[in-house]
Amino acid sequence: MRSLIDIVDLSVEEITELIDTANDIIANPEKYCEKCRHKKLATLFFEPSTRTRLSFEAAMLELGGNVIGFSAANNSSAAKGESVSDTVRTVGCYADIIAMRHPKEGAPMIASMRSPVPIINAGDGGHNHPTQTLADLLTIQREKGRFDHLTVGLCGDLKFGRTVHSLIHALSRYEGVHFVMISPEELRVPEYMIQEMQKNGISYEETRSLEEVMPQLDILYMTRVQRERFFNEADYIRLKDSYILTLDKLETAKKDLCVMHPLPRVNEISVAVDDDPRACYFKQVSNGKYIRMALILKLLEVE
Protein backbone atom coordinates (compact mmCIF):
# COMPACT_ATOMS: atom_id res chain seq x y z
CA MET A 1 0.00 0.00 0.00
CA ARG A 2 1.38 3.40 -1.02
CA SER A 3 0.53 6.94 0.00
CA LEU A 4 1.56 10.24 -1.59
CA ILE A 5 2.86 12.75 0.95
CA ASP A 6 5.59 14.59 -0.97
CA ILE A 7 6.10 14.94 -4.72
CA VAL A 8 9.54 13.30 -4.36
CA ASP A 9 7.76 10.11 -3.23
CA LEU A 10 7.19 9.65 -6.97
CA SER A 11 10.07 8.85 -9.30
CA VAL A 12 10.48 10.75 -12.58
CA GLU A 13 9.31 7.58 -14.35
CA GLU A 14 6.17 7.39 -12.21
CA ILE A 15 5.36 11.05 -12.91
CA THR A 16 5.68 10.32 -16.64
CA GLU A 17 3.37 7.32 -16.21
CA LEU A 18 0.76 9.42 -14.37
CA ILE A 19 0.91 12.14 -17.03
CA ASP A 20 0.50 9.52 -19.78
CA THR A 21 -2.55 8.11 -17.97
CA ALA A 22 -4.03 11.58 -17.47
CA ASN A 23 -3.57 12.38 -21.17
CA ASP A 24 -5.27 9.10 -22.06
CA ILE A 25 -8.19 9.96 -19.73
CA ILE A 26 -8.52 13.34 -21.48
CA ALA A 27 -8.54 11.62 -24.89
CA ASN A 28 -10.70 8.61 -23.91
CA PRO A 29 -12.86 9.44 -20.86
CA GLU A 30 -15.36 6.64 -21.53
CA LYS A 31 -12.59 4.06 -20.97
CA TYR A 32 -12.30 5.11 -17.33
CA CYS A 33 -15.88 5.82 -16.22
CA GLU A 34 -16.32 2.52 -14.32
CA LYS A 35 -12.73 1.94 -13.14
CA CYS A 36 -13.48 2.74 -9.48
CA ARG A 37 -16.99 1.35 -9.27
CA HIS A 38 -17.80 0.34 -5.66
CA LYS A 39 -14.71 2.25 -4.40
CA LYS A 40 -14.98 5.15 -1.95
CA LEU A 41 -12.79 8.22 -1.53
CA ALA A 42 -12.86 10.07 1.82
CA THR A 43 -11.99 13.78 1.68
CA LEU A 44 -10.75 14.86 5.12
CA PHE A 45 -10.30 18.61 4.87
CA PHE A 46 -9.29 20.11 8.21
CA GLU A 47 -8.71 23.41 6.38
CA PRO A 48 -11.03 25.15 3.88
CA SER A 49 -10.63 24.38 0.19
CA THR A 50 -12.71 24.79 -2.94
CA ARG A 51 -10.67 23.64 -5.93
CA THR A 52 -8.69 20.79 -4.39
CA ARG A 53 -11.58 19.15 -2.55
CA LEU A 54 -14.02 19.45 -5.46
CA SER A 55 -11.32 18.30 -7.88
CA PHE A 56 -10.77 15.11 -5.84
CA GLU A 57 -14.51 14.54 -5.58
CA ALA A 58 -15.06 15.11 -9.31
CA ALA A 59 -12.12 12.80 -10.09
CA MET A 60 -13.56 9.93 -8.05
CA LEU A 61 -17.08 10.43 -9.37
CA GLU A 62 -15.84 10.41 -12.98
CA LEU A 63 -14.09 7.11 -12.25
CA GLY A 64 -17.46 5.68 -11.16
CA GLY A 65 -16.66 5.76 -7.41
CA ASN A 66 -18.27 7.44 -4.44
CA VAL A 67 -17.17 10.16 -2.03
CA ILE A 68 -17.59 10.72 1.72
CA GLY A 69 -15.90 13.21 4.03
CA PHE A 70 -15.94 16.65 5.62
CA SER A 71 -14.85 20.12 4.50
CA ALA A 72 -13.76 21.77 7.77
CA ALA A 73 -12.27 20.65 11.09
CA ASN A 74 -15.29 21.92 13.03
CA ASN A 75 -17.45 19.50 11.00
CA SER A 76 -15.44 16.55 12.29
CA SER A 77 -14.57 14.88 15.59
CA ALA A 78 -11.37 16.95 15.57
CA ALA A 79 -13.60 19.60 17.17
CA LYS A 80 -13.97 17.17 20.10
CA GLY A 81 -10.22 16.68 20.33
CA GLU A 82 -9.85 13.47 18.33
CA SER A 83 -6.31 12.91 17.01
CA VAL A 84 -5.49 12.74 13.32
CA SER A 85 -4.31 9.15 13.80
CA ASP A 86 -7.64 8.07 15.27
CA THR A 87 -9.59 9.92 12.59
CA VAL A 88 -7.81 8.18 9.72
CA ARG A 89 -7.95 4.77 11.38
CA THR A 90 -11.70 5.23 11.76
CA VAL A 91 -12.34 6.64 8.28
CA GLY A 92 -10.13 3.92 6.79
CA CYS A 93 -12.82 1.46 7.89
CA TYR A 94 -15.31 3.23 5.60
CA ALA A 95 -13.23 4.23 2.56
CA ASP A 96 -10.67 2.75 0.16
CA ILE A 97 -8.51 5.88 -0.11
CA ILE A 98 -8.24 9.21 1.76
CA ALA A 99 -7.39 12.71 0.49
CA MET A 100 -6.38 14.86 3.46
CA ARG A 101 -5.68 18.56 3.92
CA HIS A 102 -4.40 19.85 7.26
CA PRO A 103 -3.06 23.21 8.49
CA LYS A 104 -0.17 21.54 10.35
CA GLU A 105 2.97 20.53 8.45
CA GLY A 106 3.55 16.79 8.67
CA ALA A 107 0.00 15.81 9.64
CA PRO A 108 -0.61 13.72 6.48
CA MET A 109 2.72 11.93 7.04
CA ILE A 110 1.63 10.95 10.56
CA ALA A 111 -1.76 9.93 9.17
CA SER A 112 -0.12 7.68 6.56
CA MET A 113 1.72 5.78 9.30
CA ARG A 114 -1.59 4.85 10.95
CA SER A 115 -4.02 4.63 8.06
CA PRO A 116 -5.24 1.23 6.79
CA VAL A 117 -5.74 2.79 3.32
CA PRO A 118 -3.62 5.05 1.06
CA ILE A 119 -3.36 8.72 2.09
CA ILE A 120 -3.00 11.53 -0.43
CA ASN A 121 -1.62 14.77 0.97
CA ALA A 122 -3.96 17.49 -0.32
CA GLY A 123 -1.86 20.22 1.35
CA ASP A 124 -0.20 20.46 4.77
CA GLY A 125 0.30 24.00 6.06
CA GLY A 126 3.08 25.83 4.21
CA HIS A 127 4.90 22.58 3.49
CA ASN A 128 3.73 20.47 0.53
CA HIS A 129 0.95 20.15 -2.02
CA PRO A 130 1.98 17.25 -4.29
CA THR A 131 -1.25 16.87 -6.26
CA GLN A 132 -1.21 20.56 -7.18
CA THR A 133 2.32 19.96 -8.43
CA LEU A 134 1.10 17.03 -10.52
CA ALA A 135 -1.55 19.36 -12.01
CA ASP A 136 1.19 21.91 -12.67
CA LEU A 137 3.40 19.30 -14.34
CA LEU A 138 0.57 18.05 -16.56
CA THR A 139 -0.12 21.66 -17.57
CA ILE A 140 3.56 22.32 -18.36
CA GLN A 141 3.78 19.09 -20.37
CA ARG A 142 0.66 19.94 -22.38
CA GLU A 143 1.69 23.56 -22.97
CA LYS A 144 5.48 23.29 -23.41
CA GLY A 145 5.96 19.62 -24.32
CA ARG A 146 8.91 19.18 -21.94
CA PHE A 147 10.24 19.72 -18.40
CA ASP A 148 13.91 20.24 -19.21
CA HIS A 149 15.70 23.44 -20.24
CA LEU A 150 13.01 25.80 -18.97
CA THR A 151 13.35 29.13 -17.18
CA VAL A 152 10.71 29.15 -14.48
CA GLY A 153 9.70 32.35 -12.71
CA LEU A 154 8.13 31.92 -9.26
CA CYS A 155 6.49 35.13 -8.09
CA GLY A 156 4.87 36.31 -4.85
CA ASP A 157 4.76 34.40 -1.58
CA LEU A 158 7.66 31.96 -1.86
CA LYS A 159 8.03 31.55 1.91
CA PHE A 160 4.65 30.05 2.80
CA GLY A 161 3.65 28.90 -0.70
CA ARG A 162 3.53 25.10 -0.44
CA THR A 163 2.75 24.85 -4.17
CA VAL A 164 6.03 26.63 -4.94
CA HIS A 165 8.03 24.35 -2.64
CA SER A 166 6.60 21.22 -4.25
CA LEU A 167 7.13 22.54 -7.79
CA ILE A 168 10.78 23.38 -7.09
CA HIS A 169 11.36 19.85 -5.76
CA ALA A 170 9.67 18.33 -8.82
CA LEU A 171 11.33 20.40 -11.56
CA SER A 172 14.78 20.27 -9.91
CA ARG A 173 15.07 16.70 -11.16
CA TYR A 174 15.07 17.74 -14.82
CA GLU A 175 18.11 18.93 -16.75
CA GLY A 176 18.69 22.59 -17.52
CA VAL A 177 15.90 24.08 -15.39
CA HIS A 178 16.64 27.60 -14.10
CA PHE A 179 14.50 29.11 -11.35
CA VAL A 180 13.93 32.87 -11.10
CA MET A 181 12.51 33.60 -7.64
CA ILE A 182 10.67 36.92 -7.48
CA SER A 183 9.54 38.10 -4.05
CA PRO A 184 9.89 40.78 -1.37
CA GLU A 185 12.65 40.06 1.15
CA GLU A 186 10.12 38.97 3.79
CA LEU A 187 8.62 36.29 1.52
CA ARG A 188 11.78 34.72 0.08
CA VAL A 189 12.04 30.96 -0.39
CA PRO A 190 12.92 29.40 3.01
CA GLU A 191 16.63 29.18 3.75
CA TYR A 192 16.57 25.36 3.98
CA MET A 193 15.37 25.22 0.36
CA ILE A 194 18.09 27.63 -0.78
CA GLN A 195 20.66 25.38 0.92
CA GLU A 196 19.16 22.31 -0.78
CA MET A 197 19.35 23.99 -4.19
CA GLN A 198 22.95 25.06 -3.64
CA LYS A 199 23.93 21.59 -2.42
CA ASN A 200 22.33 19.94 -5.47
CA GLY A 201 23.71 22.45 -7.96
CA ILE A 202 20.28 23.75 -8.99
CA SER A 203 20.44 26.92 -11.09
CA TYR A 204 18.55 29.84 -9.54
CA GLU A 205 18.51 33.59 -9.01
CA GLU A 206 16.55 35.84 -6.66
CA THR A 207 15.13 39.25 -7.52
CA ARG A 208 12.51 41.74 -6.41
CA SER A 209 11.68 42.93 -9.93
CA LEU A 210 9.21 41.00 -12.08
CA GLU A 211 9.60 43.46 -14.96
CA GLU A 212 13.38 42.96 -15.20
CA VAL A 213 13.21 39.18 -15.63
CA MET A 214 9.96 38.90 -17.62
CA PRO A 215 11.62 38.61 -21.09
CA GLN A 216 13.62 35.50 -20.12
CA LEU A 217 10.77 33.42 -18.65
CA ASP A 218 9.23 30.32 -20.24
CA ILE A 219 6.85 29.87 -17.31
CA LEU A 220 5.58 32.45 -14.83
CA TYR A 221 4.07 30.89 -11.71
CA MET A 222 2.15 33.55 -9.78
CA THR A 223 1.06 33.03 -6.16
CA ARG A 224 -1.09 34.98 -3.75
CA VAL A 225 0.17 36.39 -0.47
CA GLN A 226 -1.62 34.14 1.99
CA ARG A 227 -3.37 35.98 4.79
CA GLU A 228 -3.93 32.73 6.74
CA ARG A 229 -0.17 32.13 7.11
CA PHE A 230 0.57 35.54 8.66
CA PHE A 231 0.78 36.19 12.38
CA ASN A 232 0.65 39.94 11.88
CA GLU A 233 -2.19 41.61 9.93
CA ALA A 234 -0.12 44.73 9.33
CA ASP A 235 2.61 42.69 7.59
CA TYR A 236 -0.02 41.02 5.39
CA ILE A 237 -1.56 44.34 4.34
CA ARG A 238 1.88 45.79 3.59
CA LEU A 239 2.91 42.88 1.35
CA LYS A 240 -0.33 41.64 -0.20
CA ASP A 241 -0.11 43.77 -3.36
CA SER A 242 3.64 43.35 -3.92
CA TYR A 243 3.16 41.90 -7.41
CA ILE A 244 0.17 42.36 -9.69
CA LEU A 245 0.41 40.90 -13.19
CA THR A 246 -1.17 43.14 -15.84
CA LEU A 247 -1.27 43.11 -19.63
CA ASP A 248 1.27 45.96 -19.64
CA LYS A 249 3.79 43.80 -17.79
CA LEU A 250 3.27 40.98 -20.31
CA GLU A 251 4.31 43.18 -23.24
CA THR A 252 7.96 42.19 -22.87
CA ALA A 253 7.19 38.50 -22.27
CA LYS A 254 7.73 35.66 -24.74
CA LYS A 255 4.82 34.93 -27.08
CA ASP A 256 4.66 31.35 -25.75
CA LEU A 257 5.02 32.22 -22.06
CA CYS A 258 2.88 29.98 -19.86
CA VAL A 259 1.26 31.99 -17.02
CA MET A 260 0.24 29.72 -14.14
CA HIS A 261 -1.38 30.21 -10.72
CA PRO A 262 -2.55 27.53 -8.27
CA LEU A 263 -5.59 29.69 -7.39
CA PRO A 264 -7.47 31.15 -5.62
CA ARG A 265 -6.23 34.53 -6.76
CA VAL A 266 -7.07 37.70 -4.92
CA ASN A 267 -5.79 40.49 -7.14
CA GLU A 268 -2.29 39.36 -8.13
CA ILE A 269 -3.39 38.72 -11.73
CA SER A 270 -5.57 41.31 -13.44
CA VAL A 271 -8.76 39.78 -14.88
CA ALA A 272 -7.76 41.41 -18.18
CA VAL A 273 -4.99 38.78 -18.43
CA ASP A 274 -7.58 35.95 -18.46
CA ASP A 275 -8.23 36.39 -22.19
CA ASP A 276 -4.54 36.40 -23.12
CA PRO A 277 -3.62 33.08 -24.83
CA ARG A 278 -0.69 32.75 -22.40
CA ALA A 279 -3.01 32.49 -19.38
CA CYS A 280 -3.04 28.82 -18.35
CA TYR A 281 -4.40 28.90 -14.79
CA PHE A 282 -7.91 27.70 -15.60
CA LYS A 283 -6.35 24.93 -17.71
CA GLN A 284 -4.46 23.98 -14.53
CA VAL A 285 -7.79 23.54 -12.72
CA SER A 286 -9.09 21.19 -15.41
CA ASN A 287 -5.79 19.29 -15.57
CA GLY A 288 -5.92 18.85 -11.79
CA LYS A 289 -9.01 16.66 -12.06
CA TYR A 290 -7.46 14.40 -14.69
CA ILE A 291 -4.14 13.94 -12.91
CA ARG A 292 -5.97 13.16 -9.65
CA MET A 293 -7.97 10.52 -11.52
CA ALA A 294 -4.68 9.00 -12.67
CA LEU A 295 -3.24 9.12 -9.14
CA ILE A 296 -6.32 7.48 -7.56
CA LEU A 297 -6.06 4.66 -10.11
CA LYS A 298 -2.36 4.21 -9.34
CA LEU A 299 -2.69 4.17 -5.54
CA LEU A 300 -5.71 1.84 -5.67
CA GLU A 301 -3.71 -0.36 -8.09
CA VAL A 302 -6.56 -0.35 -10.60
CA GLU A 303 -5.52 -1.66 -14.02
Secondary structure per residue as TSV (DSSP state, phi and psi in degrees):
chain	resnum	aa	ss	phi	psi
A	1	M	-	360.0	129.4
A	2	R	-	-117.0	147.5
A	3	S	-	-117.0	168.3
A	4	L	B	-124.2	108.4
A	5	I	S	-107.9	-38.9
A	6	D	S	-134.1	145.5
A	7	I	G	-58.4	-29.7
A	8	V	G	-75.7	-3.0
A	9	D	G	-65.6	-22.3
A	10	L	S	-99.7	134.4
A	11	S	-	-74.3	164.8
A	12	V	H	-57.9	-39.1
A	13	E	H	-65.4	-39.3
A	14	E	H	-68.5	-36.6
A	15	I	H	-63.1	-42.8
A	16	T	H	-60.0	-42.8
A	17	E	H	-62.4	-43.7
A	18	L	H	-63.5	-42.2
A	19	I	H	-65.3	-40.5
A	20	D	H	-61.3	-42.5
A	21	T	H	-64.1	-45.0
A	22	A	H	-60.4	-42.7
A	23	N	H	-64.3	-34.7
A	24	D	H	-69.7	-36.6
A	25	I	H	-63.2	-42.7
A	26	I	H	-60.6	-41.5
A	27	A	H	-77.9	-32.5
A	28	N	-	-135.7	63.7
A	29	P	G	-59.4	-32.3
A	30	E	G	-64.6	-24.7
A	31	K	G	-64.8	-23.6
A	32	Y	G	-111.3	-0.5
A	33	C	T	-72.1	-9.9
A	34	E	T	-122.0	8.7
A	35	K	T	-62.6	-30.4
A	36	C	T	-115.0	29.5
A	37	R	T	-57.5	135.5
A	38	H	T	70.8	8.8
A	39	K	-	-101.4	150.2
A	40	K	E	-124.9	134.3
A	41	L	E	-103.5	132.2
A	42	A	E	-104.3	126.6
A	43	T	E	-102.5	108.8
A	44	L	E	-105.2	95.5
A	45	F	E	-110.0	99.5
A	46	F	S	-80.9	-1.4
A	47	E	S	-139.8	142.9
A	48	P	-	-59.7	146.6
A	49	S	-	-159.7	143.9
A	50	T	S	-108.5	-66.6
A	51	R	H	-59.0	-51.9
A	52	T	H	-65.1	-46.0
A	53	R	H	-64.9	-47.4
A	54	L	H	-66.8	-32.6
A	55	S	H	-64.0	-44.9
A	56	F	H	-62.0	-43.6
A	57	E	H	-65.2	-45.0
A	58	A	H	-62.1	-40.0
A	59	A	H	-59.1	-48.6
A	60	M	H	-67.1	-40.3
A	61	L	H	-64.6	-38.5
A	62	E	H	-71.6	-17.9
A	63	L	T	-88.5	2.1
A	64	G	T	88.1	7.3
A	65	G	-	-93.2	-171.6
A	66	N	E	-124.2	164.2
A	67	V	E	-132.0	136.6
A	68	I	E	-130.7	168.9
A	69	G	E	145.2	-169.6
A	70	F	E	-139.1	160.2
A	71	S	S	-114.8	3.6
A	72	A	S	-160.3	149.1
A	73	A	G	-59.1	-34.9
A	74	N	G	-74.5	-4.6
A	75	N	G	-96.4	6.9
A	76	S	S	-126.3	176.3
A	77	S	G	-71.9	-5.5
A	78	A	G	-59.3	-30.5
A	79	A	G	-64.9	-21.6
A	80	K	G	-94.0	-2.0
A	81	G	T	100.6	8.7
A	82	E	-	-65.4	140.9
A	83	S	-	-76.1	158.7
A	84	V	H	-60.0	-41.0
A	85	S	H	-58.7	-46.6
A	86	D	H	-66.8	-37.4
A	87	T	H	-60.6	-48.4
A	88	V	H	-72.0	-32.0
A	89	R	H	-66.1	-35.6
A	90	T	H	-71.3	-51.1
A	91	V	H	-65.2	-30.7
A	92	G	T	-62.6	-16.8
A	93	C	T	-77.6	-17.9
A	94	Y	T	-106.9	-21.6
A	95	A	-	-128.1	162.9
A	96	D	S	-94.1	-20.5
A	97	I	E	-157.8	148.5
A	98	I	E	-126.0	131.2
A	99	A	E	-105.7	125.1
A	100	M	E	-129.8	128.9
A	101	R	E	-115.9	138.5
A	102	H	E	-146.9	142.1
A	103	P	S	-70.9	-16.5
A	104	K	S	-97.0	127.3
A	105	E	T	-57.7	133.8
A	106	G	T	91.6	-11.0
A	107	A	H	-60.6	-44.1
A	108	P	H	-64.1	-31.7
A	109	M	H	-62.8	-46.6
A	110	I	H	-61.3	-42.8
A	111	A	H	-59.1	-40.8
A	112	S	H	-65.8	-25.2
A	113	M	H	-74.8	-20.1
A	114	R	H	-110.7	-18.3
A	115	S	-	-75.0	138.8
A	116	P	S	-80.7	-5.6
A	117	V	S	-131.1	163.4
A	118	P	-	-60.1	141.0
A	119	I	E	-109.6	134.2
A	120	I	E	-111.5	123.0
A	121	N	E	-73.7	113.3
A	122	A	E	-99.8	22.4
A	123	G	E	120.8	122.1
A	124	D	E	-127.7	101.7
A	125	G	T	54.8	-134.5
A	126	G	T	-95.4	19.8
A	127	H	T	-93.8	-72.5
A	128	N	B	-138.7	154.1
A	129	H	-	-151.3	71.5
A	130	P	H	-64.0	-32.7
A	131	T	H	-75.8	-26.9
A	132	Q	H	-65.1	-39.1
A	133	T	H	-63.9	-39.2
A	134	L	H	-62.4	-39.9
A	135	A	H	-63.1	-40.3
A	136	D	H	-62.9	-44.1
A	137	L	H	-66.3	-40.4
A	138	L	H	-62.5	-40.4
A	139	T	H	-63.4	-46.2
A	140	I	H	-61.2	-43.4
A	141	Q	H	-63.0	-40.9
A	142	R	H	-73.8	-30.6
A	143	E	H	-89.0	-40.3
A	144	K	H	-107.7	-19.6
A	145	G	S	78.9	4.6
A	146	R	-	-163.0	167.1
A	147	F	S	-116.1	-14.2
A	148	D	S	-92.4	159.7
A	149	H	S	51.4	52.1
A	150	L	-	-120.2	145.3
A	151	T	E	-103.0	116.6
A	152	V	E	-113.0	114.6
A	153	G	E	-89.9	128.7
A	154	L	E	-116.1	118.5
A	155	C	E	-127.3	132.6
A	156	G	S	116.9	-124.9
A	157	D	-	-88.2	94.9
A	158	L	-	-96.1	-6.5
A	159	K	S	-82.5	-51.5
A	160	F	S	-98.4	-7.1
A	161	G	-	-74.8	96.9
A	162	R	H	-63.5	-30.3
A	163	T	H	-65.3	-37.0
A	164	V	H	-65.4	-45.7
A	165	H	H	-60.4	-44.6
A	166	S	H	-66.3	-39.4
A	167	L	H	-66.9	-39.6
A	168	I	H	-59.4	-47.4
A	169	H	H	-59.5	-40.2
A	170	A	H	-70.6	-49.7
A	171	L	H	-75.8	-19.2
A	172	S	T	-62.1	-17.8
A	173	R	T	-85.7	-2.9
A	174	Y	S	-106.4	148.3
A	175	E	T	-71.1	139.7
A	176	G	T	74.7	17.1
A	177	V	-	-84.7	132.1
A	178	H	E	-120.5	124.5
A	179	F	E	-96.8	133.3
A	180	V	E	-114.8	111.7
A	181	M	E	-103.5	113.2
A	182	I	E	-112.8	110.5
A	183	S	-	-162.7	160.5
A	184	P	-	-68.8	159.3
A	185	E	G	-52.0	-41.0
A	186	E	G	-69.0	-18.2
A	187	L	G	-119.0	27.7
A	188	R	-	-63.0	157.5
A	189	V	-	-53.2	138.0
A	190	P	-	-55.0	147.4
A	191	E	H	-58.6	-35.7
A	192	Y	H	-63.5	-31.8
A	193	M	H	-74.8	-36.8
A	194	I	H	-60.0	-45.4
A	195	Q	H	-61.9	-41.2
A	196	E	H	-60.5	-44.4
A	197	M	H	-65.7	-41.0
A	198	Q	H	-64.5	-44.1
A	199	K	H	-61.7	-36.6
A	200	N	T	-94.9	5.8
A	201	G	T	67.7	30.7
A	202	I	-	-79.5	133.5
A	203	S	E	-78.6	125.7
A	204	Y	E	-155.1	161.4
A	205	E	E	-143.8	156.2
A	206	E	E	-119.3	141.4
A	207	T	E	-152.0	161.9
A	208	R	S	-100.9	-11.0
A	209	S	-	-106.6	112.3
A	210	L	H	-68.5	-41.7
A	211	E	H	-59.4	-40.6
A	212	E	H	-62.5	-38.0
A	213	V	H	-97.6	-9.7
A	214	M	G	-49.2	-45.7
A	215	P	G	-61.8	-22.2
A	216	Q	G	-92.7	-6.2
A	217	L	-	-83.3	137.5
A	218	D	S	-92.1	-32.7
A	219	I	E	-133.6	136.4
A	220	L	E	-120.6	114.4
A	221	Y	E	-105.2	101.9
A	222	M	E	-85.7	146.5
A	223	T	-	-135.5	156.5
A	224	R	-	-88.7	154.4
A	225	V	-	-79.5	120.4
A	226	Q	-	-91.8	106.8
A	227	R	G	-55.1	-39.1
A	228	E	G	-68.5	-13.2
A	229	R	G	-95.4	-6.1
A	230	F	-	-91.3	141.8
A	231	F	S	-88.7	-19.3
A	232	N	-	-125.8	114.2
A	233	E	H	-60.6	-35.9
A	234	A	H	-63.5	-40.4
A	235	D	H	-64.1	-41.5
A	236	Y	H	-60.2	-48.7
A	237	I	H	-61.7	-37.9
A	238	R	H	-67.3	-32.7
A	239	L	H	-104.3	-12.0
A	240	K	T	-64.0	-27.9
A	241	D	T	-107.3	28.8
A	242	S	S	-57.9	-40.2
A	243	Y	-	-135.5	121.5
A	244	I	-	-125.8	118.4
A	245	L	B	-82.6	123.8
A	246	T	-	-124.4	168.4
A	247	L	T	-61.5	-35.2
A	248	D	T	-58.5	-42.7
A	249	K	G	-70.3	-21.5
A	250	L	G	-83.0	-6.7
A	251	E	G	-62.0	-30.8
A	252	T	G	-93.6	0.5
A	253	A	S	-79.9	160.0
A	254	K	-	-62.4	149.9
A	255	K	T	-65.7	-25.3
A	256	D	T	-108.8	22.7
A	257	L	-	-57.1	142.6
A	258	C	E	-109.5	109.6
A	259	V	E	-92.7	120.7
A	260	M	E	-121.9	159.1
A	261	H	-	-162.0	131.3
A	262	P	-	-72.3	-13.1
A	263	L	S	59.5	154.1
A	264	P	-	-74.6	148.8
A	265	R	-	-95.0	154.7
A	266	V	S	-105.3	-76.0
A	267	N	S	-143.1	20.0
A	268	E	S	-78.9	-11.2
A	269	I	B	-128.3	122.4
A	270	S	-	-61.0	140.3
A	271	V	G	-62.8	-20.2
A	272	A	G	-64.6	-23.8
A	273	V	G	-73.3	-22.2
A	274	D	G	-55.4	-33.1
A	275	D	G	-89.5	-2.7
A	276	D	S	-73.4	134.5
A	277	P	T	-60.7	-14.9
A	278	R	T	-84.0	-10.0
A	279	A	B	-75.4	118.3
A	280	C	-	-119.1	6.6
A	281	Y	H	-71.2	-30.5
A	282	F	H	-78.8	-24.9
A	283	K	H	-64.7	-37.5
A	284	Q	H	-57.0	-42.2
A	285	V	H	-60.0	-49.1
A	286	S	H	-62.8	-44.2
A	287	N	H	-62.7	-30.5
A	288	G	H	-59.6	-39.8
A	289	K	H	-63.7	-44.7
A	290	Y	H	-69.1	-38.4
A	291	I	H	-72.4	-31.2
A	292	R	H	-69.9	-33.6
A	293	M	H	-60.5	-45.7
A	294	A	H	-62.5	-41.0
A	295	L	H	-67.0	-42.9
A	296	I	H	-59.1	-44.8
A	297	L	H	-59.3	-42.4
A	298	K	H	-65.9	-47.9
A	299	L	H	-71.5	-28.0
A	300	L	T	-85.9	-2.2
A	301	E	T	56.5	41.5
A	302	V	-	-86.0	130.6
A	303	E	-	-69.6	360.0
